[in-house]
Amino acid sequence: MTESPRPWGRYKVLETEERFQLKKLVVEPGLRLSLQSHEYRAEHWFVISGTALAEIDGVQNILGPGDSVDVKAGSKHRISCTSLEPLVFIEVQTGSSFDEDDIVRYEDDFGRG
């Protein structure tokens, strides 16, 4: 499957089934995804390399290789790369929709609404 570039890095969908989707995300040093929520899906993040700052409903956690965290549907969340090397993590999405339209953005460093 093809990589999809984003202002913060890139992602690649590895597999999609009816109730789950598996992605590999790469976040460049010093960059972060938007503060967002999803109505129709939950996410599980598993860090492969680099260091992350994960913010979920206002609670911040530092994650390194082998660490993981769950994001419930409806939770405001974002992840940032805090290391000098890119952050690489696997995202397992579960729910009824994995459409990119199921993103509500609250804050975005790149001006996306």
matplotlib code that plots the C-alpha trace (Angstrom):
import matplotlib.pyplot as plt

x = [0.0, 1.1, 2.4, 0.4, 2.4, 1.3, 2.7, 4.0, 5.4, 3.6, 1.5, 0.8, -2.3, -1.0, -4.3, -8.0, -10.8, -14.5, -13.9, -10.2, -7.5, -3.7, -1.4, 2.3, 2.9, 6.2, 6.3, 9.3, 11.3, 9.7, 6.4, 3.0, -0.4, -3.5, -5.4, -8.4, -11.1, -13.0, -16.6, -16.5, -13.2, -10.8, -7.0, -4.2, -0.7, 2.4, 5.8, 8.5, 11.2, 11.8, 10.1, 6.6, 4.5, 1.0, -1.8, -5.2, -8.0, -5.4, -3.2, 0.3, 2.5, 6.0, 6.3, 9.3, 10.0, 7.7, 5.3, 1.6, -1.5, -5.2, -7.3, -11.1, -13.6, -14.5, -11.3, -9.3, -5.8, -2.6, 0.9, 4.2, 7.8, 10.1, 13.2, 16.0, 15.0, 11.6, 8.9, 7.6, 4.5, 1.8, -1.8, -4.6, -8.0, -11.1, -14.7, -17.3, -15.6, -11.9, -12.7, -10.5, -13.7, -14.1, -11.6, -12.7, -9.7, -9.4, -5.8, -3.6, 0.0, -0.6, -3.8, -6.0, -9.6]
y = [0.0, 3.6, 6.0, 9.1, 12.3, 14.6, 17.9, 16.1, 13.1, 10.2, 7.1, 3.9, 1.7, -1.9, -3.7, -2.9, -5.3, -4.6, -3.7, -2.7, -0.9, -1.2, 1.8, 2.6, 6.3, 8.3, 11.7, 13.9, 15.3, 18.3, 17.8, 16.6, 15.6, 17.8, 17.7, 15.7, 13.2, 10.5, 9.5, 6.1, 4.6, 3.9, 3.7, 1.8, 3.2, 1.0, 2.8, 1.1, 3.8, 7.3, 9.1, 10.4, 12.7, 11.3, 13.6, 12.0, 14.1, 16.5, 13.8, 13.7, 10.6, 10.0, 6.8, 5.0, 1.8, -0.9, 1.4, 1.6, 3.5, 3.3, 6.2, 5.7, 6.9, 10.5, 11.3, 14.4, 13.2, 14.0, 12.5, 14.5, 13.4, 14.5, 12.7, 13.7, 10.7, 10.2, 8.7, 5.4, 3.8, 1.3, 2.4, -0.2, 1.4, -0.4, 0.7, 1.1, 3.7, 4.5, 7.3, 10.4, 12.5, 11.1, 13.6, 16.6, 19.0, 21.3, 22.6, 22.1, 23.4, 23.4, 25.3, 22.4, 22.7]
z = [0.0, -0.6, 1.9, 2.5, 3.2, 5.9, 7.1, 10.3, 8.4, 6.7, 7.3, 5.5, 5.9, 6.3, 6.5, 6.6, 7.6, 8.5, 12.2, 12.3, 10.4, 11.0, 10.2, 10.4, 11.2, 11.1, 12.8, 12.1, 15.1, 16.7, 14.9, 16.1, 14.9, 15.4, 18.7, 17.5, 18.3, 16.4, 16.8, 15.2, 16.2, 19.0, 18.6, 20.2, 19.7, 20.0, 19.7, 17.6, 17.7, 18.9, 21.8, 21.9, 24.0, 24.0, 25.1, 25.8, 27.3, 28.8, 30.4, 29.0, 28.9, 27.6, 25.4, 24.2, 22.2, 23.4, 25.2, 24.2, 25.1, 24.3, 22.9, 23.4, 20.8, 21.5, 23.5, 22.5, 21.6, 19.8, 19.6, 19.2, 18.3, 21.1, 20.0, 17.6, 15.4, 13.8, 15.9, 14.4, 15.8, 14.9, 15.2, 15.5, 14.9, 15.9, 15.3, 12.6, 10.3, 9.4, 7.1, 7.2, 7.5, 11.1, 12.4, 14.5, 14.9, 17.9, 17.3, 14.3, 13.8, 10.0, 9.8, 8.9, 10.0]

ax = plt.figure().add_subplot(projection="3d")
ax.plot(x, y, z, "-o")
ax.set_aspect("equal")
plt.show()
